[in-house]
Every structure is written in C-alpha cells, then in structure tokens.
Amino acid sequence: MSMVMRVALALVIIGALNWGLIGFFGFDLVATIFGGQNTILAKIIYAIVGLSGLAAIALLFKPDEEIEGEYSENREAFRNVNYNAEFGDEPDFTAMRRDNERDITIEDEDK
C-alpha cells in the first residue's frame, strides 16, 4: 500500500471516529477544535477527509493478489529464521570444540 493510500486511510478513520462521536454523543470534534462547522478551517478538514474517502474507495476494488503480493516479499525474508531453539538449525560448534581441546593439550604439555 502506498504512503498516499495509508494517509488517506488514516484520514478516513479519523472521519469515521468523528462521525461516531456525532452519532453517539452529538459531539463534533472537528467543529470543536476549529471553532465551528462553518469556519474555513473546519470546511477544509471536512473536504480533505471527504477526498480521502474517495481515494480509499480504490481499496475496495483492488484485487487481493495485489495486496498480498506487497507483503509476500517481506514474508520471504522472515521465513525459516534460526532462533537457536529446538525448531531451528543449531549452530555447529565442533570446530570450536577441537580448538579448545588443542589449547588444553598444549597448556598441559607446557606444565
């Protein structure tokens, strides 16, 4: 999802929350913040939220494959991650063990 669509979706959610406040409590948050429904600033906010709603309509008609395709690349990066648990591949410490054994035998010979 592009950044423009994310911003549009966020503004639609803000508009939906405002309409929820109006419907349940009769409280218009945008009008309260910007000095009433008839102020220029409140009208601009209402217009931007309305345009965001129009842009978000495109999400309804976007095929599921396109939406899933955007995240499949990221999922591949996190597949088969080694967490060093019983389900992951355990690291091979045999070379380190051999080096330690060699160091021990060298130290024993020095004594």
C-alpha positions in Angstrom: 0.0 0.0 0.0 1.5 3.3 -1.0 2.1 6.1 1.5 -0.7 8.2 -0.1 -3.2 5.4 0.4 -2.1 5.0 4.0 -2.6 8.7 4.7 -6.0 8.6 3.0 -7.0 5.6 5.1 -5.9 7.3 8.3 -7.9 10.4 7.4 -10.9 8.2 6.7 -10.6 6.5 10.1 -10.4 10.0 11.7 -13.5 11.0 9.8 -15.3 7.8 10.9 -14.4 8.4 14.5 -15.7 12.0 14.2 -19.0 10.7 12.8 -19.2 8.1 15.6 -18.9 10.9 18.1 -21.6 12.8 16.3 -23.9 9.8 16.2 -23.4 8.6 19.7 -22.9 11.8 21.7 -23.9 14.6 19.4 -20.3 16.0 19.6 -18.5 17.2 16.5 -14.8 17.1 17.4 -13.6 18.8 14.2 -16.0 21.7 14.8 -15.0 22.0 18.4 -11.3 22.1 17.6 -11.6 24.5 14.7 -14.2 26.9 16.0 -17.5 25.6 14.5 -18.7 23.8 11.3 -18.9 27.0 9.3 -15.3 28.1 9.7 -13.0 27.9 6.7 -10.5 25.6 8.5 -13.2 23.1 9.5 -14.5 23.1 6.0 -11.0 22.4 4.7 -10.7 19.4 7.1 -14.1 18.1 6.1 -13.1 18.4 2.4 -9.8 16.6 2.9 -11.4 13.8 4.8 -14.1 13.5 2.1 -11.4 13.3 -0.7 -9.6 10.7 1.4 -12.8 8.7 1.5 -13.0 8.9 -2.3 -9.3 7.7 -2.6 -10.0 4.9 -0.2 -12.8 3.5 -2.4 -10.0 2.3 -4.6 -9.0 -0.2 -1.9 -12.4 -1.9 -2.2 -11.7 -2.7 -5.8 -8.0 -3.7 -5.5 -7.6 -7.4 -6.1 -6.5 -9.5 -3.1 -3.4 -10.7 -5.0 -2.0 -7.2 -5.3 -2.5 -6.6 -1.6 -1.0 -10.0 -0.6 1.8 -9.5 -3.2 3.1 -6.4 -1.4 3.7 -8.4 1.8 4.9 -11.7 0.3 8.3 -10.3 -0.3 8.6 -9.3 3.4 7.4 -12.7 4.5 10.1 -14.5 2.5 12.7 -12.6 4.4 11.4 -13.9 7.8 10.8 -17.5 6.7 13.0 -20.2 8.3 14.6 -17.9 10.8 17.1 -19.6 13.1 16.1 -18.8 16.6 18.5 -21.4 18.1 15.6 -23.3 19.5 14.5 -26.9 19.0 12.8 -26.0 15.7 15.7 -24.0 14.2 19.0 -25.2 12.9 21.5 -25.4 15.7 25.0 -23.9 15.2 27.9 -26.2 14.6 30.4 -25.8 17.5 32.6 -28.8 16.6 35.4 -26.7 15.2 35.4 -24.5 18.3 35.5 -27.7 20.5 38.5 -29.0 18.5 40.3 -25.7 19.0 39.6 -25.7 22.8 40.8 -29.3 23.1 44.0 -28.4 21.2 44.6 -25.4 23.5 44.1 -27.6 26.6 46.6 -30.2 25.4 49.1 -27.5 24.5 48.7 -26.0 28.0 49.1 -29.5 29.6 52.3 -30.1 27.7 53.8 -26.8 28.8 53.4 -27.8 32.5 
